[in-house]
C-alpha cells in the first residue's frame, strides 16, 4: 500500500484538464492506497483573489472533488490552511531550497511575467508545495505534466534535508498519466487549458452543461488540412481532440485517428464522449451543492485526520534541524 497525496488550487473554475490530468487518477488511486487530497487555499493567495470568492471557491472545490468520485470514507479530503503544519514545514524547506532552484521554476516565471506585482509567496510557492507532500511521507503524487518540475524540486529538497539532518522524509515521485497529462486549450491548441488564461471558448469547465461542451468542442481550432492524424507538433488541435477521445473512450490515439476521414465526425464523437464523461459529475455536484453543511463536516473530519498524520513528521523535521520544543 502506497501513500498518495495531491492538491488543487481553488483559484478558478475547474476544467477538463484538471479532471483528465489529475482528478481522474486521484479517484483511481483511492482504495488501494492511503490517500490525501487537499484544496490548497494558501497557494491561491499567491495571486490576487477576492476574500469572499476564495471562501466560496474553497468549498466549491471540495464539492467537485466529491462529485468526481472521491470517497471521504476512504480518502482524507481537507483544506490546506486547516492544518498549520503546512506553513510551519514550508519555512524549514524555504531554508533548505535555494534562490537558484526557485528562480528556475517555469510556472513562477510564466505567472510573474503576466502579473503586475509579484508577491514573495509566488516565488516561494514550490517550498510550500514540497511541505504539502513531505508532511505525509508520500510515495506517489498524481499530477498533470505541468507539475513535474515542482515534484523534481520536492525530491531534491527532501534528499538534501535527509542528507544534512538525517532521514526524515520519504522521497516522493510524480505519477503523470500517459494520456491527458497536458490537455490543450481548444482555441489555442499550442497552450495548455488553464484556469488563469482568459479563453472561455477554449476551456471546457467540469460543470459546463452539455450544450456548452458541444459548442466548444465543435468550434475547436484544427488546421487547414483534412487528414485526421496524431502529430502534436504539426497538428496540435487535431491531436488534442484525438487525445481527449482516447482518454474518454479507452481507444488508442493512433487507432482512433485511423477511423476518421474528416474533422466533423471526430469533433462530434469527442463532444459526445466528453459530455458522457462530465454529465454524471455535474449532476452529482448540483446535488452536493444543496447540502454544504455535509461538505463542511467532511472537510472538518479530513482536517483532523490530516493533522494527526502531519504532526509527527513536522515534529521530527523540527527536531532534526535543531529546533527545541517548549
Ligand atoms: P493546479 O491547481 O494548477 O492544477 C491541479 C491539477 O490539475 C492538473 N492540470 C492539468 N492536467 C492536464 N492538462 C491541463 N491543461 C491541466 N491543467 C492543470 C495539474 O497538473 C494538477 O495536477 N501547484 C499545484 C497545486 C499543489 C499541489 C501540491 C499538487 C499545491 N501543492 C502538492 C500536488 C501536490 C497547482 O497549481 O495545481
Boltz pocket constraint, residues with backbone or C-beta under 6 A from the ligand:
constraints:
  - pocket:
      binder: B
      contacts: [[A, 5], [A, 6], [A, 7], [A, 8], [A, 9], [A, 10], [A, 16], [A, 17], [A, 18], [A, 19], [A, 20], [A, 21], [A, 22], [A, 40], [A, 43], [A, 128], [A, 129], [A, 132], [A, 133], [A, 141], [A, 142], [A, 143], [A, 144], [A, 145], [A, 146], [A, 147], [A, 150], [A, 180], [A, 181], [A, 182], [A, 183], [A, 184], [A, 192], [A, 193], [A, 194]]
      max_distance: 6.0
